């Protein structure tokens, strides 16, 4: 969880200097790493983003342990992170980056509630 929180700090710092695409990437990794902390605690070994999202959804969202609306932030932000990292044109706005920071904060709080 410390690493997830560190990524959130980085996301906020990048947002403040106008690096919105990179900020979204760090928000995604804040969520990814917090989800991974929960999975590791419960004995799962995940190596890919796709497998983490799948197992996380199956083990914590479908059974009602994790808020479904908050869980959607993870995959939605992954898609934006992919766009920010791989598209030739940066389409991540200040508003989108700010929204993802808020979502990462909520996601981390929901993971901590379960932990």
N, C-alpha and C positions, 0 to 999 in steps of 0.2 A: 504494500500500500504506500510505503514511503516513495517508491519510484513513481507510482501513479500520481501522487500529489506533487512530486517534483516536475512532472510533465505539465501539470496544470499551472504551476508557477511559470514555467517557460512559455506556455500558451499565452498567459496574461502579459508577459514581458514583450513577446513578439507582437501582440495586438497593440500595445502602447506605442511601438515604433512603426506601426503601419504595415507590418508583415502578416497580412491577414491569411494568406494561404498557408504559411508555415504555422500560424497560430492554430488554424483548424487541424493541422496534422498533429500538433502536440495535444490538442483537446481529445482527438481520437485516441492517441496512445495513453492518455490519462484514463480513459474509459476502458480501453483494451487491457491495460495492465491491472486495473482494479478487478475486472472480470476474471482475469487470469489468476489473481491472488485468491479469489474465492474458489476457483476450480482446483488450484494446487492444494489449497487447504483440504479439499475433499478427495484428494488422491488422483486427480486427472493430470495427464501429461499431454499438453497440446502444443503443437509446433507451428500450426498455420493459423492465419486469421480466420479463414473459412471454417476450420474445424472448431476453433474457439467459439465463434458465434453460434454455430450449430449446437454444440454441446451445452453452452450456456443457456440457449433458448430451451432446449429439451429438459435440462435438469433444474432450472430455476424459474423460468418464465411460465412454461406450460403447467407446472404444478401449483402456480400461484404464489410462490415464495417471493418473486421479484416482480415489481410493478411493470406490467406489459407496456404501458405508454413510455415509461422511462427506458425500458429495454430497447425500444426502437431507436433511441438516440445512437446506439452503438453502430448499427448497420448503416443508418443514414449518414453518420459522420464518416464512416469508412469510405463511402462513395464520394463524399466531398474531398476527403484526403487524397483519394486516388486522382480525382480531377486536378487538385492543386499541385500534386507532385508530377503528374504525367502529361497534362494538357499543355499545348504550346502557348495558350493564352490564359492568363489568370482571370478567373471569373468570380473569385471569392471576394465579396464586399465586406466592408466594416461591419455591417449589420449581421451578416451571416456568421462572421467570426465571433462576434459578441454573443450571439445566440448559442453557438456551440460551446463557448466557455460556460455559460449558464447551465447548459445541458450536462456538461462534464461534471460540474459541481453537484448537480442533482444525482447523476449516475453514481458518483463516488459515495455520496451520502446514503444512497440505497444499498450499495454493497456493504458499507460499514454497518448499516442497520442489521444486515444478515450475519455479518461476521461476529 
